[in-house]
Amino acid sequence: MGTRTHLVWDWNGTLLNDLQLVVTATNAAFASVAGPAVTPDEHRRNFRRPVSEYYATVLGRAVDTDEFGVLDGIFHDAYRDGLTSVALATDAADAMREWGTDQSLLSMWFHSELVPTIARYGLTSHFRRVAGLPGTIGGDLKAGYLARHLAELGVDGADTVLIGDSLDDADAAHSVGGAAVLYTGGFTDPERLRASGLPVADTLSEAVRIAKTL
């Protein structure tokens, strides 16, 4: 057994299998400015945070704060419309049970929408704390939010492992002295994850097993 005692889960693209919906919503935002449509594979290869930089890369031009706010609003409207049909990752429930009791959830989705959604999936009791973004515009890096999340829990970063689907998740974990296991079933191309040299898992249950050894 490893020395990390607290597990922080990512939500979108990790416990929630919402890649296709995210791509559909992203394309709705791009279409509003006559931008190109992206495929799931293209999204996984190129997506990054801050999301405004990803949008700028796809659109081939700068995206300022005001425009990103508009595009982010279009994205989230389309995302909400499709959310009722999205399932959890196949082994999400098994993976959460496999870790045990000391786990929490930190999402870069809006807190006011995240909390009732977690309840609707019947997951609230799994987590000591569920936290999302406090504002109404998304797209930020995760590191600062993770530091605040752990402070609220009274958990030391060195005791923490984070399971997520993006390199930003790993950067956040390392910024607080924690460890990360990256999951290939989400928003990032598996080869990008493996190229990082960090632990990578193809299932959430495998991710938990690796996390227990760190």
C-alpha positions as CSV (number, residue, x, y, z in Angstrom):
1,M,0.0,0.0,0.0
2,G,1.3,3.4,-0.9
3,T,1.5,6.4,1.4
4,R,-1.2,8.5,-0.2
5,T,-4.3,8.4,1.9
6,H,-6.7,10.8,0.2
7,L,-8.0,10.3,-3.4
8,V,-9.3,13.3,-5.4
9,W,-11.4,12.4,-8.4
10,D,-11.8,14.5,-11.5
11,W,-15.4,14.5,-12.9
12,N,-15.8,15.3,-16.6
13,G,-14.0,12.8,-18.8
14,T,-13.1,10.7,-15.8
15,L,-16.0,9.5,-13.6
16,L,-18.5,10.9,-16.2
17,N,-18.2,9.6,-19.7
18,D,-19.0,12.8,-21.5
19,L,-16.4,13.1,-24.2
20,Q,-18.9,13.0,-27.1
21,L,-21.2,15.6,-25.4
22,V,-18.2,17.9,-24.8
23,V,-17.2,17.6,-28.5
24,T,-20.8,18.3,-29.6
25,A,-20.9,21.4,-27.3
26,T,-17.5,22.6,-28.4
27,N,-18.5,22.4,-32.0
28,A,-21.7,24.4,-31.2
29,A,-19.4,27.1,-29.9
30,F,-17.1,27.0,-32.9
31,A,-20.0,27.0,-35.3
32,S,-21.2,30.3,-33.8
33,V,-18.1,32.0,-35.2
34,A,-18.0,30.0,-38.4
35,G,-15.1,27.9,-37.1
36,P,-14.3,24.3,-38.0
37,A,-15.9,21.2,-36.4
38,V,-13.5,19.0,-34.5
39,T,-13.8,15.2,-34.2
40,P,-13.4,13.4,-30.8
41,D,-9.9,12.3,-31.8
42,E,-8.9,15.8,-32.8
43,H,-10.3,17.1,-29.5
44,R,-8.3,14.5,-27.5
45,R,-5.1,15.4,-29.3
46,N,-5.3,19.2,-29.0
47,F,-7.5,20.1,-25.9
48,R,-5.7,21.9,-23.1
49,R,-6.3,24.5,-20.4
50,P,-6.7,27.4,-20.4
51,V,-9.5,26.5,-22.7
52,S,-9.3,29.9,-24.4
53,E,-5.9,28.9,-25.8
54,Y,-7.4,25.7,-27.2
55,Y,-10.1,27.7,-28.9
56,A,-7.5,30.1,-30.3
57,T,-5.5,27.2,-31.8
58,V,-8.6,25.6,-33.5
59,L,-9.9,29.0,-34.7
60,G,-6.4,30.1,-35.9
61,R,-6.7,33.5,-34.2
62,A,-6.7,35.1,-30.8
63,V,-9.7,34.7,-28.5
64,D,-10.0,37.6,-26.0
65,T,-11.7,37.4,-22.6
66,D,-15.0,38.8,-23.8
67,E,-15.3,36.5,-26.8
68,F,-14.3,33.5,-24.7
69,G,-17.1,34.4,-22.3
70,V,-19.6,34.3,-25.1
71,L,-18.2,31.0,-26.6
72,D,-18.1,29.4,-23.1
73,G,-21.8,30.3,-22.6
74,I,-22.7,28.7,-25.9
75,F,-20.7,25.6,-25.0
76,H,-22.4,25.2,-21.6
77,D,-25.9,25.7,-23.0
78,A,-25.3,22.9,-25.5
79,Y,-23.7,20.8,-22.8
80,R,-26.7,21.2,-20.4
81,D,-29.1,20.2,-23.2
82,G,-27.3,16.8,-23.6
83,L,-26.3,16.0,-20.1
84,T,-29.4,13.9,-19.2
85,S,-28.3,11.2,-21.6
86,V,-24.7,10.8,-20.4
87,A,-23.6,7.8,-18.3
88,L,-20.9,7.3,-15.8
89,A,-17.7,5.5,-16.9
90,T,-18.3,1.8,-17.0
91,D,-16.4,0.9,-13.8
92,A,-16.8,4.2,-11.9
93,A,-18.8,2.7,-9.1
94,D,-16.5,-0.2,-8.7
95,A,-13.4,2.1,-8.7
96,M,-14.8,4.3,-6.0
97,R,-15.7,1.3,-3.8
98,E,-12.2,-0.1,-4.4
99,W,-10.5,2.9,-3.0
100,G,-12.6,3.1,0.2
101,T,-13.8,6.1,2.2
102,D,-11.4,8.9,2.1
103,Q,-12.1,10.5,-1.3
104,S,-13.4,13.7,-2.7
105,L,-14.3,15.2,-6.1
106,L,-13.0,18.4,-7.7
107,S,-14.4,19.5,-11.0
108,M,-13.7,22.4,-13.3
109,W,-17.5,22.6,-13.9
110,F,-19.7,25.1,-12.1
111,H,-20.3,24.2,-8.5
112,S,-24.0,25.2,-8.5
113,E,-24.7,22.7,-11.3
114,L,-22.1,20.1,-10.2
115,V,-23.6,19.4,-6.7
116,P,-27.1,18.5,-7.8
117,T,-25.7,16.5,-10.7
118,I,-23.6,14.4,-8.4
119,A,-26.7,13.9,-6.2
120,R,-28.7,12.8,-9.3
121,Y,-26.2,10.1,-10.1
122,G,-26.4,8.9,-6.5
123,L,-22.8,9.6,-5.7
124,T,-22.8,12.2,-3.0
125,S,-22.2,9.8,-0.1
126,H,-19.0,8.6,-1.7
127,F,-17.2,11.9,-1.2
128,R,-16.1,13.9,1.8
129,R,-16.3,17.1,-0.3
130,V,-17.6,17.9,-3.8
131,A,-16.3,21.1,-5.3
132,G,-16.6,22.9,-8.6
133,L,-16.0,26.4,-10.0
134,P,-17.5,29.2,-8.0
135,G,-18.1,31.5,-11.0
136,T,-20.0,31.4,-14.3
137,I,-17.2,31.2,-16.8
138,G,-15.0,28.1,-17.1
139,G,-11.7,27.2,-18.7
140,D,-9.1,27.9,-15.9
141,L,-6.2,25.8,-14.8
142,K,-7.0,23.4,-11.9
143,A,-4.0,23.9,-9.6
144,G,-5.3,26.8,-7.5
145,Y,-8.6,25.2,-7.0
146,L,-7.0,22.0,-5.9
147,A,-5.0,23.8,-3.2
148,R,-8.2,25.4,-1.9
149,H,-10.1,22.1,-2.1
150,L,-7.5,20.3,0.1
151,A,-7.3,23.3,2.5
152,E,-11.0,23.0,3.0
153,L,-10.7,19.3,3.7
154,G,-7.7,19.7,6.0
155,V,-5.7,17.3,3.8
156,D,-2.0,17.7,3.0
157,G,-1.1,17.7,-0.6
158,A,1.6,15.1,0.1
159,D,-1.1,12.7,1.3
160,T,-3.1,13.1,-2.0
161,V,-3.4,11.3,-5.2
162,L,-5.6,12.6,-8.0
163,I,-7.2,10.5,-10.8
164,G,-8.0,12.5,-13.9
165,D,-7.9,12.5,-17.7
166,S,-5.8,15.5,-18.5
167,L,-2.2,16.7,-18.1
168,D,-3.7,19.7,-16.2
169,D,-4.9,17.3,-13.6
170,A,-1.3,16.0,-13.1
171,D,0.1,19.6,-13.0
172,A,-2.5,20.4,-10.3
173,A,-1.6,17.4,-8.3
174,H,2.1,18.0,-8.5
175,S,1.7,21.7,-7.6
176,V,0.5,20.7,-4.1
177,G,3.0,17.9,-3.7
178,G,0.6,15.2,-4.6
179,A,0.7,12.3,-7.1
180,A,-1.5,11.7,-10.2
181,V,-2.7,8.7,-12.2
182,L,-4.0,9.6,-15.7
183,Y,-7.0,7.9,-17.3
184,T,-7.0,7.2,-21.0
185,G,-10.8,7.1,-21.4
186,G,-11.4,10.9,-21.2
187,F,-10.6,14.1,-23.1
188,T,-6.9,13.5,-23.8
189,D,-5.2,11.3,-26.4
190,P,-3.7,8.3,-24.6
191,E,-0.3,8.9,-26.4
192,R,-0.2,12.4,-24.9
193,L,-0.7,11.0,-21.5
194,R,1.9,8.2,-21.9
195,A,4.4,10.6,-23.2
196,S,4.3,12.5,-19.9
197,G,6.0,9.5,-18.2
198,L,3.4,9.6,-15.5
199,P,1.3,6.5,-14.4
200,V,-1.4,5.9,-16.9
201,A,-4.5,3.6,-16.7
202,D,-7.0,2.4,-19.2
203,T,-9.8,1.8,-16.7
204,L,-10.7,3.6,-13.5
205,S,-10.3,0.4,-11.5
206,E,-6.7,0.1,-12.8
207,A,-6.2,3.7,-11.9
208,V,-7.2,3.0,-8.3
209,R,-4.9,0.0,-8.1
210,I,-2.0,2.1,-9.3
211,A,-2.9,5.0,-6.9
212,K,-2.8,2.6,-4.0
213,T,0.9,1.9,-4.7
214,L,2.1,5.5,-4.9
